[in-house]
Amino acid sequence: MDSIKFKSFRTDYTTLSKRLLAVNGYHAEDNYNPHNRRAFVIHNEYSILCVAIGSCLQEALYNAVDNDCLDSCLAEDQDYSNEELTPLGNASELFDLSYIGVLAEITPYN
């Protein structure tokens, strides 16, 4: 599990991020993080969408798409001619990331 959807009743994304990192084997106590993996808190203009793990933002977005966390940004059929769409995930589906941002990057050590 490389990403998890953020429920609207949650308010502490830092704890959720650290738990997600710990479940995937990245603990602050072990000092084991050879690929500099961190959790990215991904949001749109309304709320936090998910927390995804990756060594960079692109990998975190791929993991979020593969775990169905960014379905609200999936482009519809008529939008495929738009050059601003980004192919993401294993299926390289097109996503509109114009309203997506990163609220925080959480490492196992902070």
SERO-4910 file (N, C-alpha, C, O; in steps of 0.05 Angstrom, whole numbers):
BEGIN
 pado doro    nc1    nc2    nc3   cac1   cac2   cac3    cc1    cc2    cc3    oc1    oc2    oc3
  Met    A     17    -23      0      0      0      0     18     25      0     30     31     20
  Asp    A     20     38    -23     37     61    -26     22     87    -23     35    109    -21
  Ser    A     -4     86    -21    -20    111    -17    -46    104     -4    -55     81     -5
  Ile    A    -58    124      8    -84    120     22   -101    145     18    -91    167     20
  Lys    A   -127    141     14   -145    163     12   -148    177     39   -148    164     60
  Phe    A   -151    202     38   -154    218     63   -184    222     68   -198    232     52
  Lys    A   -193    213     91   -221    216     99   -226    244    110   -208    256    123
  Ser    A   -249    255    104   -254    283    111   -255    288    141   -251    310    150
  Phe    A   -260    267    157   -261    272    186   -233    272    199   -230    280    222
  Arg    A   -213    264    184   -185    265    195   -175    294    194   -180    309    175
  Thr    A   -159    301    214   -147    327    214   -116    326    216   -103    346    211
  Asp    A   -106    303    224    -77    301    229    -64    285    206    -62    260    208
  Tyr    A    -56    298    185    -44    284    163    -15    276    169     -5    258    156
  Thr    A     -2    288    188     26    281    195     26    253    207     44    237    200
  Thr    A      8    247    226      8    220    238      1    199    217     13    178    217
  Leu    A    -18    205    200    -26    186    179     -2    181    160      3    158    152
  Ser    A     13    202    154     36    199    136     57    182    149     69    164    136
  Lys    A     63    186    174     83    170    188     75    141    191     92    123    189
  Arg    A     49    136    195     40    109    197     42     95    170     49     71    169
  Leu    A     35    109    149     38     98    122     67     91    115     73     70    104
  Leu    A     85    109    123    114    103    119    122     79    136    138     62    126
  Ala    A    113     77    160    120     55    178    110     28    167    123      8    168
  Val    A     85     28    157     74      4    145     90     -6    122     92    -30    117
  Asn    A    102     12    107    118      5     84    147      1     91    164     -3     73
  Gly    A    154      1    116    181     -7    125    201     16    129    225     11    131
  Tyr    A    191     41    130    208     64    134    203     75    162    185     92    166
  His    A    219     67    181    216     75    209    238     95    216    261     93    207
  Ala    A    231    113    234    251    133    243    272    119    261    295    127    261
  Glu    A    264     98    275    282     84    293    303     68    278    326     66    287
  Asp    A    296     57    255    314     40    240    334     56    223    355     45    216
  Asn    A    329     81    218    345     97    200    349     84    173    370     86    160
  Tyr    A    329     69    164    330     55    138    312     69    118    288     66    119
  Asn    A    324     84    100    310     97     79    329    103     56    335    126     51
  Pro    A    339     82     43    360     85     23    352    101     -2    369    113    -15
  His    A    326    102     -8    317    115    -32    304    142    -26    290    154    -43
  Asn    A    307    152     -1    296    177      8    266    179      3    256    199     -7
  Arg    A    252    158     10    223    157      7    210    174     28    218    174     51
  Arg    A    189    189     20    175    206     38    145    206     30    138    197      8
  Ala    A    129    216     47    100    217     42     93    245     33    101    265     44
  Phe    A     77    246     12     67    271      0     38    273      7     22    255      1
  Val    A     29    296     18      1    301     24     -9    316      0     -3    340     -4
  Ile    A    -26    303    -17    -36    314    -42    -64    326    -38    -81    312    -26
  His    A    -68    350    -47    -94    363    -44   -103    376    -70    -87    381    -88
  Asn    A   -129    383    -70   -139    400    -92   -149    426    -79   -143    431    -56
  Glu    A   -165    441    -93   -174    467    -82   -194    464    -60   -200    484    -46
  Tyr    A   -205    441    -56   -226    437    -35   -216    423    -10   -223    431     12
  Ser    A   -200    402    -13   -192    387     10   -168    369      4   -158    369    -19
  Ile    A   -159    356     24   -137    337     20   -148    311      7   -168    300     17
  Leu    A   -135    302    -14   -145    278    -28   -132    253    -17   -146    233    -13
  Cys    A   -106    253    -14    -93    228     -6    -65    234      5    -54    256      3
  Val    A    -53    213     16    -25    214     24    -12    191      8    -21    168      9
  Ala    A      9    198     -7     23    178    -24     53    179    -19     65    199    -13
  Ile    A     65    155    -21     93    152    -16    108    151    -42     99    140    -62
  Gly    A    132    164    -42    149    163    -66    176    177    -60    178    192    -40
  Ser    A    196    171    -76    221    185    -73    221    212    -86    239    229    -81
  Cys    A    201    217   -103    197    244   -115    167    247   -119    151    228   -116
  Leu    A    158    271   -127    130    276   -130    118    259   -152     95    250   -150
  Gln    A    132    255   -174    122    240   -196    116    211   -188     95    200   -195
  Glu    A    134    199   -173    129    171   -163    105    171   -144     90    151   -144
  Ala    A    102    191   -127     80    192   -109     53    195   -124     33    182   -117
  Leu    A     53    211   -145     29    213   -162     23    187   -176     -1    180   -178
  Tyr    A     43    173   -186     38    147   -198     26    128   -178      7    113   -184
  Asn    A     37    127   -153     26    110   -133     -3    117   -125    -19    100   -121
  Ala    A     -8    143   -124    -35    152   -118    -55    144   -140    -77    135   -133
  Val    A    -47    146   -165    -65    138   -187    -69    108   -187    -91     99   -191
  Asp    A    -48     93   -183    -50     63   -183    -67     53   -160    -78     31   -161
  Asn    A    -70     68   -138    -87     60   -115   -114     75   -115   -127     76    -95
  Asp    A   -121     86   -138   -148     98   -143   -153    122   -124   -176    126   -115
  Cys    A   -133    137   -118   -136    161   -100   -141    187   -115   -150    206   -103
  Leu    A   -135    187   -141   -139    212   -157   -160    209   -179   -157    221   -200
  Asp    A   -180    192   -174   -200    188   -195   -216    213   -201   -227    215   -223
  Ser    A   -217    232   -182   -232    257   -188   -218    274   -209   -230    292   -220
  Cys    A   -193    269   -214   -177    284   -234   -175    270   -261   -162    281   -279
  Leu    A   -187    247   -264   -186    232   -288   -199    247   -311   -222    257   -308
  Ala    A   -186    250   -334   -197    265   -357   -219    248   -370   -217    224   -371
  Glu    A   -238    262   -380   -260    249   -394   -252    246   -423   -233    257   -432
  Asp    A   -267    230   -438   -261    224   -466   -258    248   -483   -240    249   -500
  Gln    A   -274    269   -480   -273    292   -497   -249    309   -491   -242    327   -507
  Asp    A   -235    305   -469   -212    321   -461   -185    310   -472   -165    322   -466
  Tyr    A   -185    288   -486   -160    276   -494   -144    293   -513   -120    288   -517
  Ser    A   -155    313   -526   -140    330   -544   -126    352   -529   -110    367   -540
  Asn    A   -132    356   -503   -120    377   -487    -90    370   -482    -84    348   -472
  Glu    A    -72    389   -487    -44    384   -484    -35    387   -455    -12    380   -448
  Glu    A    -52    398   -438    -44    402   -410    -49    377   -392    -43    378   -369
  Leu    A    -59    356   -403    -64    331   -388    -39    316   -385    -21    316   -402
  Thr    A    -37    301   -363    -12    287   -356    -18    257   -355    -37    249   -341
  Pro    A     -3    240   -369     -7    211   -367      6    201   -341     29    206   -336
  Leu    A     -9    186   -325      1    176   -299     -8    147   -295    -27    138   -308
  Gly    A      7    134   -278      0    107   -270     10     86   -290     21     92   -311
  Asn    A      5     61   -282     13     39   -300     -2     38   -326      9     29   -346
  Ala    A    -27     48   -326    -43     48   -351    -39     74   -367    -50     76   -389
  Ser    A    -23     93   -357    -18    118   -371    -44    133   -378    -47    143   -400
  Glu    A    -63    132   -360    -88    147   -365    -82    177   -362    -63    185   -348
  Leu    A    -98    193   -375    -94    222   -374   -108    235   -350   -132    229   -345
  Phe    A    -94    252   -336   -104    266   -312   -100    296   -315    -80    305   -326
  Asp    A   -120    311   -305   -118    340   -304   -107    348   -277   -122    346   -257
  Leu    A    -82    356   -275    -70    363   -250    -68    393   -245    -52    402   -229
  Ser    A    -85    408   -259    -83    437   -256    -92    448   -229    -84    470   -221
  Tyr    A   -108    432   -214   -116    441   -188   -104    424   -165   -113    426   -142
  Ile    A    -84    408   -172    -71    391   -152    -46    405   -141    -32    418   -156
  Gly    A    -42    401   -115    -18    413   -102     -9    394    -80    -23    375    -73
  Val    A     14    401    -69     26    385    -47     25    403    -22     37    424    -22
  Leu    A     11    393     -2      9    409     22     34    405     40     42    424     53
  Ala    A     45    381     40     68    376     57     83    351     47     72    334     34
  Glu    A    109    351     53    126    327     49    135    317     77    148    332     92
  Ile    A    128    293     84    134    282    110    155    260    107    150    241     92
  Thr    A    177    262    121    197    241    121    194    225    147    181    235    166
  Pro    A    205    201    148    203    186    173    217    199    197    213    192    220
  Tyr    A    234    219    191    251    230    212    242    256    223    253    266    243
  Asn    A    220    269    212    212    294    223    186    292    238    176    312    248
***
